[in-house]
Amino acid sequence: MEVTLSPQISKLVEQQIASGQYDSIDELFEVALSLLAKRDQYDQWVREVGEKIDVAIQQLEQVEGIDGETAILQFRQRLAQRQG
């Protein structure tokens, strides 16, 4: 596969190889593409969490929620019942 790089990207690639951190252009691009894939996974996770938060907010708006202290107390009581 042939790829044409812009002068700015070409210079950046040359600097990275010259730094000695990468042994080859292939290694540099492998690392870069791996990081890009991780970023895409993170972005997807952020979208999914955001959607879940939106659903939770809608649910809370439809019914009266409880304060955090009450929620923790109820959680502890349920936990104690399961252990007891």
C-alpha positions in Angstrom: 0.0 0.0 0.0 1.3 3.4 -0.9 0.4 6.4 1.2 1.1 10.0 0.4 1.7 12.2 3.5 1.4 15.9 3.7 4.7 17.7 4.3 3.7 18.4 7.9 2.9 14.8 8.7 6.0 13.6 6.8 8.2 15.9 8.9 6.5 14.6 12.1 7.2 11.0 11.1 10.8 11.8 10.3 11.2 13.5 13.7 9.7 10.5 15.5 12.0 8.1 13.7 15.0 10.3 14.3 14.2 10.5 18.1 15.0 6.8 18.3 11.7 6.0 20.0 10.6 3.9 17.0 12.7 1.6 14.9 10.8 2.0 11.7 7.9 3.8 10.0 5.9 0.6 10.3 6.3 0.5 14.1 5.4 4.2 14.4 2.2 3.7 12.3 1.4 0.5 14.3 1.5 2.4 17.5 -0.4 5.4 16.1 -3.2 3.2 14.7 -3.4 1.3 18.0 -3.8 4.5 19.9 -6.4 5.6 17.4 -8.4 2.4 17.9 -8.2 2.9 21.7 -9.4 6.4 21.3 -12.3 5.2 19.2 -13.2 2.6 21.9 -13.0 5.3 24.6 -15.2 7.6 22.5 -17.8 4.8 22.1 -17.7 4.1 25.8 -18.2 7.9 26.6 -21.2 7.9 24.2 -22.7 4.8 25.8 -22.3 6.2 29.3 -23.8 9.5 28.3 -26.8 7.7 26.9 -27.2 5.8 30.1 -26.9 9.0 32.1 -29.6 10.6 29.9 -31.9 7.6 30.5 -31.3 7.8 34.3 -32.1 11.5 34.3 -35.3 11.0 32.4 -36.3 8.3 34.8 -35.6 10.5 37.8 -37.6 13.3 36.2 -40.6 11.0 35.8 -40.6 9.9 39.5 -39.5 11.4 42.7 -35.9 10.3 43.4 -34.3 9.8 46.8 -31.4 11.6 48.2 -27.9 9.9 48.3 -27.9 9.4 52.1 -31.2 7.4 51.9 -30.0 5.4 48.9 -26.8 4.4 50.8 -28.8 3.5 53.9 -31.2 1.3 51.8 -28.2 -0.3 50.1 -26.6 -1.1 53.4 -29.8 -2.6 54.8 -30.2 -4.9 51.7 -26.6 -5.9 52.0 -27.0 -6.7 55.7 -30.1 -8.8 55.0 -28.2 -10.8 52.4 -25.3 -11.4 54.8 -27.5 -12.1 57.8 
